[in-house]
Amino acid sequence: MDKKEDIVIVLAQEQTLLSRERTMHSYMQTGLAFSSAGLLIMKFLAGLFYFLVGAFFIILGVLLILEAGKRYLRFRKAIARLRRREAELGYDIGVIR
């Protein structure tokens, strides 16, 4: 491939990775919202049913936060691979000066 095709592919991969990062942030926000809703339900509503619903929301929130963390680790590894590839090709797209 020529240099122009290489740079287009690298930029497309970077855009894909950035969209993954946005998805990871959405998982984190949703997890925090579920956890907060569960805590509010448990705090202000009495009864076993509401306690169980609140616990379910908290568990769901924790699972979403853990998934976001797993996606974050995969994202960081993928970005590191992309930066190495850019360096091999001689580009400095992601370099902060």
C-alpha positions in Angstrom: 0.0 0.0 0.0 1.1 3.5 -0.5 1.5 6.1 2.2 -1.9 7.7 1.7 -3.8 4.4 2.1 -1.8 3.6 5.2 -2.7 6.9 6.9 -6.4 6.5 6.0 -6.5 3.0 7.5 -4.7 4.2 10.7 -7.1 7.2 11.1 -10.1 4.9 10.5 -8.8 2.5 13.2 -8.4 5.4 15.6 -11.9 6.6 15.0 -13.2 3.1 15.7 -11.3 3.0 18.9 -12.6 6.4 20.0 -16.2 5.2 19.4 -15.4 2.2 21.6 -14.3 4.7 24.3 -17.6 6.5 24.1 -19.4 3.2 24.5 -17.3 2.4 27.6 -18.2 5.8 29.1 -21.9 5.1 28.4 -21.6 1.8 30.3 -20.0 3.6 33.2 -22.7 6.3 33.3 -25.5 3.8 33.1 -23.9 1.7 35.9 -23.6 4.7 38.2 -27.2 5.7 37.5 -28.5 2.2 38.3 -26.5 2.1 41.5 -27.8 5.5 42.6 -31.4 4.6 41.8 -31.0 1.4 43.8 -29.6 3.3 46.8 -32.4 5.9 46.6 -35.0 3.1 46.5 -33.5 1.4 49.5 -33.1 4.6 51.4 -36.6 6.2 50.9 -39.0 3.2 50.4 -39.7 0.7 53.1 -40.4 -3.0 52.6 -38.8 -6.2 51.5 -39.9 -5.7 47.9 -38.3 -2.3 47.6 -35.1 -3.6 49.3 -34.9 -6.4 46.7 -35.5 -4.0 43.8 -32.9 -1.6 45.2 -30.4 -4.5 45.6 -31.1 -5.6 42.1 -30.4 -2.2 40.7 -27.2 -1.9 42.7 -26.0 -5.3 41.5 -26.9 -4.4 37.9 -25.0 -1.1 38.3 -21.9 -2.8 39.6 -21.9 -5.3 36.7 -22.1 -2.4 34.2 -19.3 -0.6 36.0 -17.2 -3.8 35.8 -18.0 -4.2 32.1 -16.9 -0.6 31.6 -13.6 -1.3 33.4 -13.0 -4.4 31.2 -13.7 -2.4 28.1 -11.3 0.4 29.3 -8.5 -2.1 29.7 -9.1 -3.5 26.2 -9.3 0.0 24.8 -5.9 1.0 26.4 -4.3 -2.1 24.9 -5.7 -1.4 21.5 -4.6 2.2 21.6 -1.1 1.1 22.5 -1.0 -1.3 19.6 -2.2 1.4 17.3 0.5 3.9 18.5 3.2 1.2 17.9 1.9 0.7 14.4 1.9 4.4 13.8 5.5 4.6 15.0 6.5 1.7 12.7 4.9 3.5 9.7 6.7 6.7 10.7 3.6 8.7 11.6 3.1 10.9 14.7 -0.7 11.2 14.6 -1.3 10.5 18.3 1.8 12.2 19.7 1.1 15.1 22.0 3.7 17.8 21.8 
